[in-house]
Amino acid sequence: MAQNSHTTARASEPSKCAAIQRLVSRAVLCVTLLALFASFSLSSFAADSGAQAKSRAEAALASMPRVKNIRGVRISPDGTKLAWITRGGIMVESTAAAENGAQLGSPIAVPERLPLRDIAWSADSKRLTFLADIRGTAPAAQLWMVDAPGGTPEKLADFKGYVSTPSFSPDGKTIAVLFIEGMPRIAGPLMPMTPPEGEIDEHYYEQRITTVDIATRAVQQVSPSDLYVYEYDWAPDGKSWAASAAHGSGDNNWWVARLYTISTETGQLHEVVKPKLQFAQPRFSPDGKEIAYISGIMSDEGSTGGDIYVVSAGGGRARNLTPNMKASATWLTWTSPGKLLFTENVDGNAGVATVSTRGGDEKTLWSGFESISAGGWGLSLSLARDGVTSAVVRQSFTEPPELWAGPIGQWKKVTSINSGVKPGWGETKNVHWLGEPLPHSGAAGKKQRIQGWLMFPRNYDPHQKYPLVVTVHGGPSAACMPHWDTANGAASALGYFVLCPNPRGSFGQGEAFTLANVEDFGGGDYRDIMAGIDSLAKQYPIDLNLLGIHGHSYGGYMTMWTETQTHRFKAAVAGAGLSDWLSYYGENDIDEWMIPFFGASVYDDPAVYAKSSPITFVKNVKTPTLILVGDRDGEVPAPQSFEWWHALKTLHVPVTLVVYKDEGHAINKPADRHDYELRSLEWFEEWFGKVQQTKK
């Protein structure tokens, strides 16, 4: 078999192809179509997409239905109005009119039609504030306010640097934002890092709570200058904020952030609690006496999951209200001084539940085979002050995203922007299998129930066998959830089963399950995935001779790791993968995330890192591998991909490395994302095809 080994600075040649998965995989291929896929001919794909395609993979990707997205949904505190972001601006409508199907008016826009984001309502439900991004090479934005509906937007402030998360004070006289003055790039470790140059120092751009006085337009940075604030919430009396914050590098120190209160007048800092693990969503109680938050082991800021805690605003011991919950809380809010409402990932599905501050009386209000969101990562909703009326974007494997509003679980559809759009892929099932027992579970020998999502081939015929591609999610503290999935849908259109497993380390089964891969990366999680393949192959016509695996970030690591442990996979695609934990520790911008998962730094316990490093076992690899990475990735730097590419090339394993210029950990440019997805699909097509040719 000829070696396929080269480096591509950026995909441009028409003979190269690419594709599959959202922040995840991609690949290369160019081969003869085989009898196995005869029912999915190139001509039928071209008919579906209405375009001439150069390969089956390209045609499958082109056949995927496109949808419009809705962002930043907010319901007014009094529950009478809705606001959300569209491509043309901000839509505002009365809840009653929207629920009754009234025709929507024109969007709110600003001069030069700048891109808008981050909507927030005033407490009296009369005004909206939002941000408008200034186009340019460095972040800059404007803060705007408008009487809604029907008012004329007025600009309150200009910011040079990265600004986010505007929020009115309880009395409506001030707006707070998070601001990083002079920041040369968009904040966050997923974004492209600033290329290193000259002498490297320890200068940090700190994100500070900054206020804008609405009457005078005065701008004041309030929180301490040496503190990076990640999230904040106004106290009911407006005299302080609850904040998650840390000193030092913002990208790196979210994993060691502490809960503080910060005086809105002086910026004085008071430490409330140092959570044992990561935490998010700090929320003052309506009476200002307590602060609630979600805490657990989390691998990324914004990818929230864990248990719900509450602590006195003055400090003290935090109480876990959900210690035995078999789900992962993702977002929360108070509905009264003694009651919290939260969204949850439960067995891969979305849920909304309540818990009292006494604990132990969780109540599920709604659950569904879908995803719900008001914006950002994970599950969430926008809730009115009555604790019942809400707004949410709903989507699933079968339904494209639309805005819904009304009482929780009794929502009515507000928008029909994707009316008539149908999935271009096969059925998706919530599947389960048994894995080995969790460590320290106390249930000797009791096997753990593992959950995942199995997407069937388009035009599925139970009498025909099909390849299986395993998509491993990133994180590891994350989960595959139901959503409008064109990336995996293209693989389904090619005639593949696609399995997205949620092995130990994932959200959705409770905190003990999420903690179960600590100091065991590539151990129990790998065995959970392999057990799922074998279990599902007994139930469905999966061709075990045609297995592929891919993933991005932690999924990229698991792809690299898996090919050192087995030769069962015929093709692998590793996006932003991690090949060597020891070298990675000194290369990445976020080494603090590793301590909770490995128990020590690499300098104190190199052995625990080495035993989970793919490079330790690289001589076992035989699987043809496509490697994809952004050149400015700070979360999993490109040298990790180069190291794997170099090793496989030296060992004469078929390998291709593609580096995307000016991309970070997330591949965001549309052309690059398309290339990433197409390459992935074509890689599986190529190597599955070679297996079929060998059989002949």
C-alpha positions in Angstrom: 0.0 0.0 0.0 1.5 3.3 -1.1 2.4 5.7 1.6 0.3 8.9 1.6 2.4 11.4 3.5 2.6 15.2 3.0 2.0 18.5 4.7 -0.5 21.0 3.3 -0.3 24.6 4.5 -3.9 25.2 3.4 -6.4 23.3 1.3 -6.6 24.7 -2.2 -6.0 22.1 -4.9 -9.3 20.9 -6.5 -8.1 17.3 -6.3 -8.1 17.5 -2.5 -11.4 16.9 -0.7 -12.7 17.3 2.9 -15.3 16.9 5.6 -17.3 15.7 8.7 -18.2 17.1 12.1 -18.9 20.3 13.8 -15.8 21.3 15.9 -14.5 17.9 15.2 -13.3 15.9 12.2 -12.2 16.0 8.5 -10.4 14.1 5.8 -9.0 13.1 2.3 -10.1 10.7 -0.4 -10.2 10.0 -4.1 -11.2 6.4 -5.0 -13.3 4.2 -7.2 -16.9 3.7 -6.0 -17.5 0.2 -4.8 -20.5 -2.2 -4.9 -21.0 -1.7 -1.2 -22.2 1.9 -1.9 -23.9 1.2 -5.2 -27.3 2.3 -3.9 -25.8 5.8 -3.1 -24.6 6.7 -6.6 -22.8 10.0 -7.4 -25.7 10.8 -9.8 -28.3 10.5 -7.1 -26.3 12.9 -4.8 -25.9 15.3 -7.6 -29.6 15.2 -8.1 -30.2 15.9 -4.4 -27.8 18.8 -4.3 -28.6 20.3 -7.7 -24.9 20.6 -8.5 -22.1 18.7 -10.2 -19.9 17.2 -7.6 -16.4 15.7 -8.0 -16.6 12.9 -5.5 -19.2 11.0 -3.5 -18.1 12.8 -0.4 -18.4 16.2 -2.0 -21.8 15.4 -3.3 -23.0 14.1 0.1 -21.8 17.2 1.8 -23.5 19.4 -0.8 -26.7 17.5 -0.3 -27.0 18.5 3.3 -29.9 20.9 4.1 -28.8 24.4 5.2 -30.6 26.2 8.0 -30.7 29.7 9.5 -29.6 30.1 13.1 -31.1 32.1 16.0 -28.8 33.6 18.6 -29.0 35.3 21.9 -32.6 34.7 22.9 -33.9 36.8 25.8 -37.3 37.1 27.3 -38.1 40.3 29.3 -38.2 40.0 33.1 -42.0 40.7 33.0 -42.4 38.0 30.4 -44.2 40.2 27.9 -41.5 40.7 25.3 -39.0 38.5 23.3 -35.7 39.6 21.8 -33.3 37.6 19.7 -30.6 38.1 17.1 -30.9 37.4 13.4 -28.6 38.1 10.6 -30.3 41.5 10.0 -30.2 42.7 13.6 -32.2 42.3 16.8 -35.9 41.2 16.6 -38.3 42.4 19.4 -41.8 41.1 19.7 -44.5 40.9 22.3 -44.7 37.4 23.7 -48.5 37.2 23.2 -48.3 38.3 19.5 -45.4 35.9 18.9 -47.2 32.9 20.4 -50.2 33.7 18.3 -48.3 33.7 15.1 -48.3 37.5 14.4 -46.1 38.7 11.6 -42.8 39.9 12.9 -41.6 43.5 12.4 -38.3 44.8 11.2 -35.1 44.2 13.2 -33.3 46.8 15.2 -30.0 47.7 13.5 -27.2 50.2 14.1 -25.3 52.4 11.6 -23.1 50.5 9.2 -25.2 47.4 10.1 -22.5 46.2 12.4 -22.8 42.6 13.8 -24.7 42.6 17.0 -24.5 40.3 20.0 -25.1 39.9 23.8 -28.6 41.2 24.4 -29.8 42.1 28.0 -33.1 43.5 29.3 -33.4 46.1 32.0 -35.2 45.0 35.2 -38.3 47.1 34.2 -38.5 45.4 30.8 -38.5 48.7 29.0 -35.0 48.8 27.5 -32.5 46.6 25.8 -28.7 46.8 25.8 -26.4 45.1 23.3 -23.0 45.1 21.8 -22.0 46.0 18.2 -18.6 44.7 17.0 -16.4 47.1 15.0 -14.9 45.4 12.0 -11.1 45.4 12.1 -8.0 43.3 12.9 -8.2 43.9 16.7 -11.3 43.6 18.9 -13.4 46.7 19.4 -17.0 47.2 20.1 -19.8 49.7 21.0 -22.3 49.5 23.8 -25.9 50.4 22.7 -29.2 50.9 24.4 -32.8 51.1 22.9 -36.3 51.5 24.3 -38.0 48.3 23.1 -40.0 48.0 21.1 -40.0 50.9 18.7 -37.2 53.1 20.1 -34.2 54.5 18.3 -30.9 52.9 19.4 -28.4 55.2 21.1 -24.7 54.5 21.6 -23.5 54.7 25.1 -19.8 53.8 24.9 -16.9 52.7 22.7 -14.4 50.0 23.8 -11.0 49.2 22.3 -10.4 45.7 23.3 -12.6 42.7 23.9 -15.9 43.4 25.6 -18.8 41.0 26.5 -21.7 40.2 28.8 -23.6 43.6 29.3 -26.0 43.6 32.2 -28.2 46.4 33.7 -28.0 47.2 37.4 -31.1 46.5 39.4 -32.0 50.2 39.5 -31.5 50.6 35.7 -29.0 53.4 36.0 -25.8 51.6 35.1 -24.7 48.9 32.7 -21.8 46.6 33.5 -19.7 44.7 31.0 -16.7 42.5 31.0 -13.9 44.3 29.3 -10.3 43.5 28.4 -8.6 46.8 27.5 -6.3 46.6 24.5 -6.8 42.9 24.0 -5.3 42.1 20.5 -7.5 39.1 19.8 -10.9 37.7 20.8 -10.6 36.3 24.3 -10.6 32.6 25.1 -8.4 29.6 24.6 -10.5 28.4 21.6 -9.6 31.5 19.6 -6.4 31.9 17.5 -3.5 32.8 19.7 -1.4 35.9 19.1 1.8 34.6 17.4 4.8 34.8 19.7 7.4 37.4 18.9 10.5 38.9 20.6 11.1 38.4 24.3 8.3 36.5 26.0 7.2 38.0 29.3 4.3 37.4 31.7 2.1 40.3 30.7 -1.6 39.5 31.1 -4.6 41.2 29.7 -7.1 41.1 32.6 -10.9 41.0 32.1 -12.4 43.5 34.4 -16.0 44.4 35.4 -16.5 47.8 33.9 -19.5 50.1 34.3 -21.2 52.7 32.1 -23.3 55.3 33.7 -26.3 55.7 31.4 -27.0 59.4 32.3 -23.4 60.7 32.0 -21.8 58.0 29.7 -18.9 57.7 32.2 -16.9 54.5 31.9 -15.2 53.1 34.9 -13.2 49.8 35.4 -14.2 48.6 38.8 -12.9 45.2 39.6 -9.2 44.9 40.6 -6.6 45.4 37.8 -4.8 42.1 38.7 -7.9 40.0 38.6 -9.5 38.2 35.6 -13.3 38.0 36.0 -15.0 35.1 34.0 -18.7 35.5 35.1 -20.6 37.9 37.3 -24.1 38.6 38.7 -25.5 41.7 40.3 -26.6 41.5 43.9 -30.3 42.5 44.3 -29.4 45.7 46.0 -26.9 46.6 43.3 -24.1 47.1 45.8 -21.9 44.1 44.8 -21.4 41.4 42.2 -20.9 37.7 42.7 -18.0 36.7 40.4 -15.9 33.8 39.4 -12.4 35.1 39.0 -8.7 34.4 39.3 -5.4 36.2 39.4 -3.0 35.9 36.5 -3.6 34.5 33.0 -7.3 34.5 32.0 -7.0 31.6 29.5 -5.2 29.4 32.0 -6.7 30.1 35.4 -10.4 29.5 34.9 -9.7 26.0 36.4 -8.6 27.5 39.7 -11.0 30.4 39.8 -12.7 31.2 43.2 -16.0 32.7 44.1 -15.8 36.4 45.2 -18.1 39.2 45.9 -16.9 42.6 44.5 -18.1 46.0 45.7 -19.7 47.9 42.8 -18.5 51.2 44.4 -14.9 50.5 45.4 -14.0 47.2 43.7 -13.1 45.7 47.0 -12.7 41.9 46.8 -14.1 39.4 49.3 -13.5 35.7 48.9 -16.6 33.7 49.4 -15.4 30.1 48.7 -12.7 28.2 46.9 -14.6 25.4 45.2 -12.9 22.0 45.2 -13.3 21.7 41.4 -14.3 24.0 38.6 -17.4 26.1 38.9 -19.7 28.3 36.8 -22.9 30.2 36.8 -22.6 32.2 40.1 -26.1 33.5 40.9 -27.3 35.7 43.8 -30.5 34.6 45.6 -33.4 37.1 45.3 -32.9 38.2 48.9 -29.1 38.6 48.4 -28.2 36.2 51.3 -26.9 33.2 49.3 -25.0 32.5 46.1 -25.7 29.4 44.0 -23.3 27.9 41.4 -22.6 24.7 39.4 -19.5 22.8 40.3 -17.8 19.6 39.1 -14.9 18.5 37.0 -15.0 20.5 33.7 -12.4 20.6 31.0 -13.4 23.8 29.2 -14.8 27.2 30.3 -18.3 27.4 28.9 -18.8 23.7 28.7 -20.7 23.5 32.0 -21.8 20.4 33.9 -21.9 19.3 37.5 -23.8 19.5 40.8 -25.6 22.5 42.2 -24.1 24.2 45.3 -25.2 27.1 47.5 -23.2 29.1 49.9 -23.8 32.1 52.2 -22.9 35.4 50.4 -20.7 36.2 53.4 -18.7 33.0 53.0 -18.6 29.6 54.7 -19.0 26.0 53.7 -20.8 25.4 50.4 -23.6 22.8 50.4 -24.1 20.3 47.5 -27.9 20.3 46.8 -27.7 17.4 44.2 -25.0 15.0 45.5 -26.7 11.9 44.0 -28.2 13.4 40.8 -27.8 11.1 37.8 -27.6 14.0 35.5 -25.4 17.1 34.9 -26.7 20.6 35.6 -25.7 23.0 32.8 -27.4 26.3 33.7 -29.3 27.7 36.7 -31.3 30.6 38.1 -33.3 31.4 41.3 -37.1 31.4 41.2 -37.5 32.3 44.9 -35.2 32.6 47.9 -35.4 28.9 48.6 -35.8 27.4 45.1 -33.6 27.0 42.0 -34.5 26.1 38.5 -31.9 24.5 36.2 -31.3 22.8 32.9 -29.7 19.4 32.8 -28.2 16.8 30.5 -29.8 13.6 31.6 -28.8 10.4 29.7 -28.0 12.5 26.6 -31.4 14.3 26.6 -32.3 17.8 27.6 -34.2 18.5 30.9 -35.5 21.3 33.1 -35.8 20.7 36.8 -36.0 22.4 40.2 -34.4 21.9 43.5 -34.9 23.6 46.9 -32.0 24.9 49.0 -32.9 22.3 51.5 -31.7 19.7 48.9 -32.9 16.3 48.2 -36.2 17.2 46.5 -35.3 17.5 42.8 -38.4 17.7 40.5 -38.3 17.3 36.8 -40.5 19.8 35.0 -39.8 18.7 31.4 -37.4 16.5 29.4 -37.1 15.9 25.7 -35.1 14.2 22.9 -33.6 17.5 21.8 -31.4 20.4 22.7 -32.6 23.7 24.2 -30.6 26.9 24.4 -30.8 30.6 24.9 -27.3 31.1 23.6 -23.7 29.8 24.3 -22.6 26.3 24.9 -24.7 23.6 26.4 -28.3 23.6 27.5 -30.0 26.7 28.9 -33.1 28.8 28.6 -34.2 32.4 29.2 -36.7 32.7 32.1 -39.0 35.5 33.1 -39.3 36.7 36.7 -42.4 34.6 37.3 -40.2 31.5 37.1 -42.5 29.9 34.5 -42.6 31.9 31.2 -39.5 31.2 29.1 -38.0 31.4 25.7 -35.7 28.9 24.1 -34.3 27.7 20.7 -35.2 24.1 20.2 -33.5 21.7 17.8 -33.0 17.9 17.4 -31.7 15.4 14.9 -35.1 15.7 13.1 -36.1 19.3 13.7 -34.1 22.4 12.7 -33.6 25.3 15.1 -36.6 27.6 15.8 -37.5 30.0 18.6 -40.3 28.8 21.0 -41.8 30.7 24.0 -44.3 30.1 26.8 -44.6 28.1 30.0 -41.8 25.6 30.5 -42.6 22.5 28.4 -45.7 24.1 26.9 -43.8 26.4 24.5 -45.4 27.6 21.3 -43.3 28.1 18.1 -42.5 31.8 17.4 -40.4 31.6 14.3 -40.6 29.5 11.1 -37.3 30.5 9.5 -36.5 26.9 8.7 -40.0 25.8 7.7 -40.0 22.9 5.3 -36.3 22.0 5.9 -36.0 18.2 6.4 -32.9 16.2 7.6 -30.8 14.7 4.8 -29.7 11.8 7.0 -31.1 8.6 8.5 -32.8 8.0 11.8 -30.9 8.6 15.1 -31.4 6.5 18.1 -30.5 6.9 21.8 -28.6 3.7 22.4 -27.2 2.0 25.5 -24.7 -0.7 26.4 -22.8 -2.0 29.4 -19.3 -1.0 30.3 -17.1 -2.0 33.1 -17.9 -0.8 36.7 -17.0 2.8 37.7 -14.0 3.1 40.0 -14.8 3.6 43.7 -18.5 3.1 42.9 -19.2 0.8 45.9 -21.2 -1.5 43.6 -18.8 -4.4 43.3 -18.9 -5.9 39.8 -21.9 -3.8 38.7 -21.4 -2.8 35.1 -22.0 0.8 34.1 -24.7 1.7 31.6 -23.2 3.8 28.8 -25.2 6.0 26.5 -24.6 7.2 23.0 -26.3 8.3 19.7 -26.4 6.0 16.7 -27.2 7.7 13.4 -28.4 5.2 10.7 -27.4 5.3 7.0 -29.7 7.3 4.8 -32.0 4.9 2.9 -31.2 2.3 5.5 -31.8 -1.4 4.4 -31.6 -3.8 7.4 -30.5 -6.6 5.0 -27.3 -4.7 3.9 -24.2 -4.2 6.0 -22.7 -0.8 6.4 -19.5 0.8 7.7 -19.4 2.5 11.1 -17.6 5.7 11.9 -17.2 6.5 15.6 -17.2 10.3 16.4 -15.6 11.0 19.8 -16.7 14.3 21.3 -14.2 16.8 22.7 -13.8 17.7 26.4 -13.5 15.2 27.9 -16.1 16.9 30.1 -18.8 17.4 27.4 -21.4 15.1 25.7 -23.0 14.3 22.3 -26.4 15.9 22.3 -29.3 15.9 19.9 -28.9 18.7 17.4 -29.3 19.5 13.7 -26.2 17.5 12.6 -25.1 18.1 9.0 -21.5 17.0 9.6 -22.4 13.5 10.7 -25.4 13.7 8.4 -23.1 13.7 5.4 -21.5 10.5 6.6 -25.0 9.0 6.9 -25.7 10.1 3.3 -22.6 8.2 2.2 -24.1 5.0 3.7 -22.4 4.9 7.1 -23.6 4.3 10.6 -22.3 7.1 12.8 -21.8 6.4 16.6 -21.3 9.4 18.9 -20.7 7.7 22.3 -20.8 9.4 25.8 -18.2 7.2 27.7 -17.1 7.8 31.2 -15.8 11.3 31.6 -18.9 12.7 29.8 -21.8 14.7 31.1 -25.2 13.2 31.5 -24.9 10.4 34.1 -23.9 12.3 37.2 -20.7 13.6 38.7 -19.2 10.2 39.7 -19.5 9.2 36.0 -17.8 12.5 34.8 -15.0 12.0 37.3 -14.5 8.3 36.3 -11.6 9.0 33.8 -9.5 11.0 36.2 -5.9 9.7 36.0 -7.2 7.2 33.5 -7.4 8.9 30.1 -7.5 6.3 27.4 -8.5 3.6 29.9 -12.1 3.1 30.9 -13.3 5.6 28.3 -11.6 3.7 25.5 -13.0 0.4 26.7 -16.5 2.0 27.0 -16.3 3.0 23.3 -15.1 -0.4 22.1 -17.8 -2.2 24.1 -20.4 0.0 22.4 -19.1 -1.0 19.0 -19.3 -4.7 19.7 -22.7 -4.4 21.4 -24.3 -2.4 18.6 -22.8 -4.7 16.0 -24.9 -7.5 17.5 -28.1 -5.5 17.1 -27.6 -3.7 13.7 -25.9 -4.7 10.4 -22.5 -3.0 11.1 -19.6 -4.2 9.0 -16.8 -4.7 11.6 -14.3 -4.9 8.8 -15.1 -1.2 7.9 -14.6 0.8 11.1 -13.4 4.4 11.2 -12.8 6.8 14.1 -12.5 10.6 14.3 -12.7 13.4 16.8 -11.5 16.9 17.6 -9.6 18.1 20.7 -10.1 15.3 23.3 -11.7 13.4 20.5 -8.5 13.9 18.5 -6.5 12.6 21.4 -8.8 9.6 21.7 -8.4 8.9 18.0 -4.6 8.9 18.3 -4.8 6.8 21.4 -7.2 4.3 20.0 -5.0 3.5 17.0 -2.2 2.6 19.4 -4.5 0.1 21.2 -6.1 -1.7 18.3 -5.9 -2.4 14.6 -9.6 -2.7 14.1 -10.1 0.7 12.5 -9.4 1.0 8.8 -9.1 4.9 8.9 -8.7 7.6 11.5 -9.1 11.4 11.5 -7.5 13.3 14.4 -8.5 17.0 14.6 -6.4 19.1 17.0 -5.2 15.9 18.6 -2.9 15.4 21.5 -0.1 12.9 21.0 2.3 13.4 24.0 1.0 14.6 27.3 4.5 15.3 28.6 5.5 17.7 25.8 2.0 19.1 25.7 2.2 20.3 29.3 4.9 22.8 28.4 3.5 23.8 25.0 -0.2 24.7 25.7 -1.6 27.9 27.1 -3.9 26.2 29.6 -1.9 23.7 31.7 -4.0 24.4 34.8 -6.8 22.2 33.4 -4.6 19.1 33.6 -4.0 19.1 37.4 -7.6 18.0 38.3 -7.5 15.2 35.7 -4.0 13.9 36.4 -3.6 14.7 40.1 -0.3 16.4 39.8 1.8 18.4 37.4 4.0 16.7 34.8 7.0 17.7 36.7 5.8 16.0 39.9 4.4 12.8 38.3 5.6 12.3 34.7 4.6 8.6 34.8 0.8 9.3 35.0 1.1 11.4 31.9 3.3 9.0 30.0 1.0 6.0 30.5 -1.8 7.9 28.7 0.3 9.4 25.9 -0.2 7.9 22.5 3.4 8.6 21.6 4.5 6.0 24.2 2.8 3.3 22.1 3.2 4.8 18.7 5.0 1.8 17.2 1.8 -0.1 17.5 0.0 2.2 15.0 -1.0 0.8 11.6 -4.1 2.8 10.9 -4.0 5.3 8.0 -4.4 8.7 9.7 -5.5 12.2 8.6 -4.4 15.0 11.0 -6.0 18.5 11.0 -5.0 21.5 13.1 -5.0 25.3 13.3 -1.6 26.9 13.2 -2.5 29.3 16.1 -4.1 26.7 18.4 -3.2 27.5 22.0 -5.4 24.8 23.6 -3.8 21.9 21.7 -0.9 23.4 19.9 0.0 22.4 16.4 3.4 20.8 17.4 1.3 17.9 18.9 0.0 17.2 15.4 3.4 17.5 13.9 4.8 15.1 16.4 2.2 12.5 15.5 2.6 13.1 11.8 6.4 12.8 12.1 6.2 9.5 14.0 3.7 7.9 11.6 5.6 9.1 8.6 8.8 7.6 10.0 7.0 4.3 10.8 5.6 4.2 7.2 2.0 4.5 8.3 -0.1 6.3 5.6 -0.6 9.8 7.0 -1.6 13.3 5.8 -1.2 16.5 7.9 -3.2 19.6 7.0 -2.5 22.9 8.9 -5.1 25.7 8.7 -3.6 29.2 8.6 -4.7 31.7 11.2 -7.0 29.3 12.9 -7.2 28.5 16.6 -8.5 25.4 18.4 -11.9 25.9 16.7 -11.8 26.0 12.9 -14.1 28.9 12.2 -13.5 30.2 8.7 -16.3 28.8 6.5 -13.9 27.7 3.7 -11.6 26.0 6.2 -14.5 24.3 8.0 -15.8 23.0 4.6 -12.3 21.7 3.7 -12.0 20.1 7.2 -15.3 18.3 6.8 -14.7 17.3 3.2 -11.3 15.9 3.8 -12.6 13.8 6.7 -15.3 12.2 4.6 -13.0 11.6 1.7 -10.4 10.0 4.0 -13.0 7.4 5.1 -14.2 6.9 1.6 -10.6 6.2 0.4 -9.6 3.7 3.0 -12.9 1.9 3.2 -12.6 1.6 -0.6 -9.1 0.1 -0.3 -10.5 -2.6 2.1 -13.2 -3.4 -0.4 -10.8 -3.6 -3.3 -8.6 -6.0 -1.2 -11.6 -8.2 -0.6 -12.2 -8.5 -4.3 
